[in-house]
Amino acid sequence: MKFHGIELPMWKTKSIKNGPKFAALATITLIILTLIPIYYPLRGYASIPWNSSSSQKSSSATPLSTADNGVSEEITSSKECDIFSGEWVPNPEAPYYTNLTCWAIHEHQNCMKYGRPDSDFMKWRWKPDECDLPIFNPYQFLEIVRGKSMAFVGDSVARNQMQSLICLLSRVMYPVDASYTKDEGFKRWHYTTYNYTLATFLTPYLVKAKQTDENGPTGTGLFNLYLDEFNEDWRTQIEQFDYVIISAGHWFQRPMMFYEKGELVGCHFCLKENVTDLNMFYGYRKAFKTAFKAIRSLPNYKGITFLRTIAPSHFEKGIWNQGGNCVRTKPFKSNESSLEGRELEYYRIQLEEFRIAEKEGRKIGQRYRLLDTTQATFLRPDGHPSRYGHWPNENVTLYNDCVHWCLPGPIDTWNDFFLDMLKTEWRRS
């Protein structure tokens, strides 16, 4: 089965002089994080068909008895598993927010508002093969990120994840708008009670880029990509952030002109005479290489960089602008289909460039982690807005959206993964 898609428009340790005081503080903190409702008054919830050497390992969690106040405790065994390899299983208790309780849902992902007739796509959870992945606990998340800052760097799918995070946290509180610009691509939110800042930097190509033709050969624009030049719009902003999540994908299917050292070296589907077609993967690899280099160039950056892997689209019976759609109503099983073609190559490039960046970053004390959402996302052809991102009678030209994700929906599980990884970082610290 082929799918087609395109984007719609070590911390340094310091010597501890007061050992007993530090030990007491650490013990208190551990107790607090244990008693924060792992279960939240929710019940327990927790890669691609081949294993990644960078897979996140998670301790298997065993829930204990639930107290009358709905707070559950958790113990961890020594067993570890790859949380990114598993299956989707029914979860009748989901969702944990709705389009009526969360204002952060972008209109084009507000599937219930615009009449999607089924709701089962919201009622699944991810079950790793050898352990459980807890449902996102907003109290626990906010305690872990208290006094910290987090940035999503990427395209509109990265923003989709950030909006999911705001909705998941809305059961505790909403943030205030702390943006430094009116540009909707560069939003900043602040959770005052927790002194936690959440930001998004819209940069579909990660590197310096410029649109030179609004239409281009395919009607989706023509872009100049300066593959060896940093995008300073986000690079100059993230040095003081504690967590940076980068991602990119579907925009690289558009026609692009590739520049290196200021000179045109080739293109992807530019259809220009005497210009070498280097294909989209050439630009994709170079863009990630430069993005990681941009982060390594920051002398004061002490945060953790997460690479969120490609989120496959699910167009069937045609490409995005030729009648393709995504009308399935339940997940795939892992043995029903497998990633292939373009998005498989994207994924492989990401893994290869991540491993290089992780190795180079380690030399200067930087930390890199792989947020491998690809298998779990690939198995959810039912989670896209399709035509339910606008009213049927609206006089607008919008194609079926099989790239972004309904909220609530499968993308919420990306933040289940993310919180589990943050807990691992907390234990390491």
C-alpha positions in Angstrom: 0.0 0.0 0.0 1.4 3.3 -1.0 0.5 6.6 0.6 1.1 10.1 -0.8 1.3 13.3 1.0 2.4 16.9 1.0 2.2 19.6 3.6 -0.9 21.7 3.5 -0.2 25.3 3.2 25.6 15.8 30.1 24.7 18.5 32.0 28.1 19.3 33.5 28.1 18.1 37.1 29.2 20.4 39.9 30.7 19.3 43.2 28.1 19.2 46.0 29.3 20.7 49.2 26.2 20.2 51.3 25.6 16.5 50.6 23.1 15.8 53.4 21.0 18.9 52.4 21.0 17.8 48.8 20.1 14.3 49.6 17.1 15.5 51.7 16.0 17.8 48.9 16.3 15.0 46.3 14.3 12.7 48.6 11.5 15.2 49.0 11.4 15.9 45.3 11.1 12.2 44.5 8.3 11.8 47.0 6.4 14.7 45.4 6.8 13.4 41.9 5.7 9.9 43.0 2.6 11.3 44.7 1.6 13.5 41.9 -1.3 11.6 40.4 0.4 9.3 37.9 -3.0 8.2 37.0 -4.3 11.8 37.3 -7.7 10.8 38.0 -7.2 9.0 34.7 -6.4 5.4 34.5 -3.1 3.9 33.2 -2.0 4.5 29.6 1.6 4.4 28.5 9.1 2.4 15.8 8.9 1.6 12.9 8.7 -2.2 12.1 12.5 -2.4 12.6 14.3 -1.5 15.8 16.2 1.8 16.1 19.4 1.8 18.1 18.3 5.1 19.6 15.0 3.8 20.9 13.8 5.2 24.3 14.0 2.7 27.1 11.4 2.9 29.7 11.0 1.0 33.0 7.9 -1.1 33.2 5.4 0.6 35.5 3.1 -1.3 37.9 0.2 0.6 39.3 -0.6 0.0 43.0 -3.9 0.4 44.8 -5.7 3.7 44.2 -6.4 5.8 47.2 -9.8 7.4 47.8 -8.6 10.7 46.5 -7.9 9.2 43.1 -4.1 9.5 43.4 -2.3 6.4 42.3 1.2 5.4 43.1 3.7 3.7 40.8 6.7 1.4 41.2 9.2 0.6 38.6 10.8 -2.7 37.9 14.2 -3.3 36.4 12.6 -4.4 33.1 13.1 -2.0 30.2 11.4 -1.8 26.8 11.3 0.2 23.6 8.2 2.4 24.2 8.1 3.2 20.5 7.4 -0.3 19.3 3.9 -1.6 20.0 0.2 -1.6 19.0 -2.8 0.6 19.4 -5.4 -0.9 21.8 -8.9 0.4 22.7 -9.2 3.0 25.4 -12.9 3.7 26.1 -12.0 6.4 28.7 -10.5 8.7 26.2 -10.5 11.6 25.3 -9.3 13.7 28.3 -10.3 17.0 26.7 -12.6 18.1 24.0 -12.9 20.8 21.4 -15.2 22.6 23.8 -12.8 22.6 26.7 -9.7 23.6 24.9 -9.3 26.8 22.9 -5.9 26.0 21.5 -7.2 23.7 18.7 -6.5 25.1 15.3 -9.7 25.3 13.2 -8.3 22.9 10.5 -7.7 20.2 13.2 -11.1 20.8 15.0 -12.6 17.6 13.5 -15.6 17.4 15.9 -16.6 21.0 15.4 -16.8 20.5 11.6 -18.9 17.4 11.7 -16.7 14.3 11.7 -19.4 11.6 12.3 -17.3 9.0 14.1 -15.5 9.4 17.4 -13.7 6.1 17.8 -10.5 7.6 16.5 -10.1 9.3 19.9 -10.5 6.1 21.8 -7.2 4.3 21.5 -4.0 4.2 23.5 -0.5 3.1 22.6 0.6 -0.1 24.2 4.4 -0.9 23.9 5.2 -4.5 23.3 6.9 -5.2 26.6 5.6 -2.5 29.1 2.9 0.1 29.6 3.1 3.8 28.7 1.2 5.9 31.2 -1.5 8.3 30.0 -0.2 11.9 30.0 -0.4 13.3 33.5 -0.6 17.2 33.3 0.3 17.7 37.0 3.4 15.5 36.7 4.4 17.2 33.5 4.1 20.7 35.0 6.1 19.7 38.0 8.9 18.3 35.9 9.1 21.5 33.7 8.7 23.9 36.6 11.0 26.9 36.0 12.0 25.6 32.5 11.3 26.5 28.9 10.5 24.4 25.8 10.6 25.2 22.1 9.0 23.4 19.2 11.0 24.1 16.0 9.6 22.9 12.7 6.5 23.1 10.5 2.8 23.2 11.2 2.8 19.5 12.4 5.2 20.6 15.2 2.7 23.4 16.0 0.0 20.6 16.0 1.9 18.8 18.7 2.3 22.0 20.7 -1.4 22.7 20.6 -2.0 19.1 21.7 0.3 19.8 24.7 -1.6 23.0 25.6 -4.9 21.0 25.5 -3.5 18.2 27.6 -2.3 20.7 30.2 -5.6 22.6 30.2 -7.0 20.3 32.8 -4.6 22.0 35.2 -4.4 25.5 33.8 -4.1 27.6 30.7 -1.1 29.7 29.8 -1.0 33.4 29.1 0.2 34.8 25.8 3.8 36.0 26.2 4.6 36.3 22.5 7.2 38.9 21.5 5.7 39.3 18.0 2.3 39.3 16.3 3.5 36.6 13.9 1.4 33.5 14.6 4.4 31.4 13.6 6.4 32.5 16.6 4.1 32.1 19.6 5.2 32.0 23.2 3.0 30.9 26.1 3.8 31.2 29.9 2.4 29.1 32.7 2.6 31.6 35.5 2.1 29.2 38.5 4.9 26.9 37.2 7.1 29.6 35.6 7.1 27.4 32.5 7.4 28.8 29.0 6.3 27.0 25.8 7.2 28.4 22.4 6.9 27.5 18.7 9.1 28.6 15.9 7.6 28.0 12.5 10.4 27.0 10.2 9.4 24.3 7.7 12.8 23.9 6.2 14.9 24.4 9.4 17.5 26.3 7.3 17.5 29.8 5.7 14.8 29.8 3.1 12.9 32.2 0.8 9.9 31.8 -1.4 10.7 33.2 -4.9 7.5 32.2 -6.7 4.1 31.9 -5.1 2.9 29.2 -7.6 6.0 27.5 -9.0 5.8 24.4 -11.2 3.1 22.6 -9.1 1.1 25.5 -7.7 2.7 25.1 -4.2 5.4 27.7 -4.5 9.1 27.6 -5.4 11.6 28.1 -2.6 15.3 28.9 -2.4 16.9 26.8 0.4 20.3 27.9 1.6 21.3 24.5 2.8 24.5 25.5 4.6 23.1 28.6 6.3 21.4 28.8 9.7 17.9 30.0 10.1 18.6 32.8 12.6 14.9 33.3 13.3 15.0 30.3 15.6 18.7 29.8 16.2 19.1 33.2 17.9 16.2 32.4 20.2 16.8 29.0 21.6 20.1 29.2 23.5 18.5 29.6 26.9 15.8 27.0 26.3 15.9 23.8 28.4 14.2 21.6 25.8 14.2 22.0 22.0 12.1 19.6 19.8 12.9 19.8 16.1 11.1 18.2 13.2 10.5 18.7 9.5 9.1 16.7 6.6 6.4 17.3 4.2 7.5 20.7 2.9 10.5 19.1 1.2 8.1 17.7 -1.4 7.6 21.1 -2.9 9.8 22.5 -5.7 13.1 23.8 -4.2 16.3 25.5 -5.4 19.4 24.4 -3.5 22.1 26.9 -2.7 25.5 26.1 -0.9 28.2 28.7 -0.3 25.9 31.2 -2.0 25.9 29.3 -5.3 23.1 27.3 -6.9 24.0 23.6 -6.9 20.8 22.0 -8.0 17.1 21.7 -7.3 14.1 19.5 -6.6 11.5 19.5 -9.4 12.2 23.1 -10.4 11.9 22.1 -14.1 14.5 24.7 -15.1 17.0 24.1 -17.9 20.6 23.5 -17.0 19.8 23.0 -13.3 20.7 19.5 -11.9 17.8 17.8 -10.2 19.2 16.6 -6.9 15.9 15.3 -5.5 14.2 16.2 -2.2 16.3 13.8 -0.1 19.5 15.8 -0.9 17.9 18.9 0.6 16.4 17.0 3.5 19.7 15.5 4.7 21.5 18.8 4.3 18.8 20.7 6.2 19.0 18.4 9.2 22.8 18.5 9.1 22.8 22.3 9.2 20.1 22.5 11.9 22.1 20.3 14.2 25.2 22.3 13.4 23.3 25.4 14.3 22.5 24.0 17.7 26.1 23.0 18.3 27.2 26.5 17.4 25.5 27.9 20.5 28.2 28.1 23.3 25.7 28.7 26.1 23.1 26.1 25.1 22.7 23.6 27.9 19.4 22.2 27.0 18.3 18.8 25.6 17.5 18.5 21.9 14.8 16.1 20.8 14.4 15.0 17.2 10.8 14.1 16.6 10.8 11.7 13.7 8.6 11.9 10.5 4.9 11.7 10.9 3.6 9.8 7.8 0.6 11.1 5.9 -2.1 8.7 4.7 -3.4 9.8 1.3 -5.1 7.0 -0.5 -6.5 6.7 -4.0 -4.7 9.8 -5.2 -2.2 12.4 -4.1 -3.2 15.5 -2.1 -4.5 17.6 -4.9 -5.9 14.9 -7.1 -8.6 13.5 -4.9 -6.5 11.7 -2.3 -8.3 11.2 1.0 -8.0 9.4 4.3 -11.3 7.9 5.3 -10.3 4.9 7.5 -11.9 4.7 10.9 -9.5 2.5 12.9 -5.8 1.9 13.3 -3.7 -0.6 11.4 -2.1 -3.5 13.2 1.6 -3.5 12.9 1.5 -6.6 10.6 -1.0 -5.0 8.2 1.2 -2.5 6.5 4.7 -1.1 6.6 6.4 2.2 5.9 7.8 2.5 2.4 8.9 4.8 -0.3 9.5 8.5 0.3 8.6 8.6 4.0 10.8 5.5 4.8 13.7 7.4 3.2 12.9 10.5 5.3 13.0 8.4 8.4 16.3 6.7 7.5 17.9 10.1 6.9 16.7 11.4 10.2 18.1 8.4 12.1 21.5 8.7 10.3 21.8 12.5 10.9 20.6 12.1 14.5 23.3 9.6 15.3 25.9 11.9 13.8 24.6 14.9 15.8 24.4 12.9 19.0 28.0 11.8 18.6 29.3 15.3 17.8 27.2 16.9 20.5 28.5 14.5 23.1 32.0 15.9 22.5 30.9 19.3 23.7 28.6 18.2 26.4 25.3 18.6 24.5 22.5 16.0 24.8 20.4 14.7 22.0 17.4 12.4 22.3 15.2 10.6 19.7 11.4 11.1 20.0 10.5 8.3 17.6 6.9 8.8 16.8 7.0 7.2 13.3 5.6 3.7 13.8 2.9 4.7 16.2 1.8 7.5 13.8 2.1 5.4 10.7 -0.4 3.0 12.2 -3.1 5.7 12.6 -4.6 6.4 9.1 -7.8 7.2 10.9 -6.5 10.2 12.8 -6.5 13.0 10.2 -9.0 15.8 9.6 -9.7 14.7 6.0 -12.5 17.1 4.9 -13.6 17.9 8.5 -11.4 21.0 8.9 -14.0 23.4 7.6 -17.7 23.7 7.0 -18.9 21.8 3.9 -20.6 24.9 2.4 -17.6 27.2 3.0 -16.4 29.0 -0.2 -12.8 28.0 0.3 -10.3 25.8 -1.7 -9.1 23.3 0.9 -7.9 19.8 0.0 -8.5 16.8 2.1 -6.0 17.0 5.0 -4.3 13.7 5.6 -1.1 15.4 7.0 -2.2 17.1 10.2 -4.0 15.4 13.1 -7.4 15.8 14.7 -7.4 17.1 18.3 -8.2 15.2 20.4 -6.5 12.4 18.5 -3.5 10.2 18.0 -1.0 13.1 18.2 -1.8 13.4 21.9 0.3 10.2 22.3 3.4 12.0 21.1 3.2 13.9 24.4 2.7 10.6 26.3 6.1 9.6 24.8 7.6 13.0 25.5 6.6 13.0 29.2 8.0 9.5 29.6 11.3 10.7 28.2 11.3 13.8 30.5 10.8 11.5 33.5 13.8 9.5 32.3 15.8 12.7 32.1 14.7 13.7 35.6 15.9 10.4 37.0 19.2 10.8 35.2 19.7 14.3 36.7 
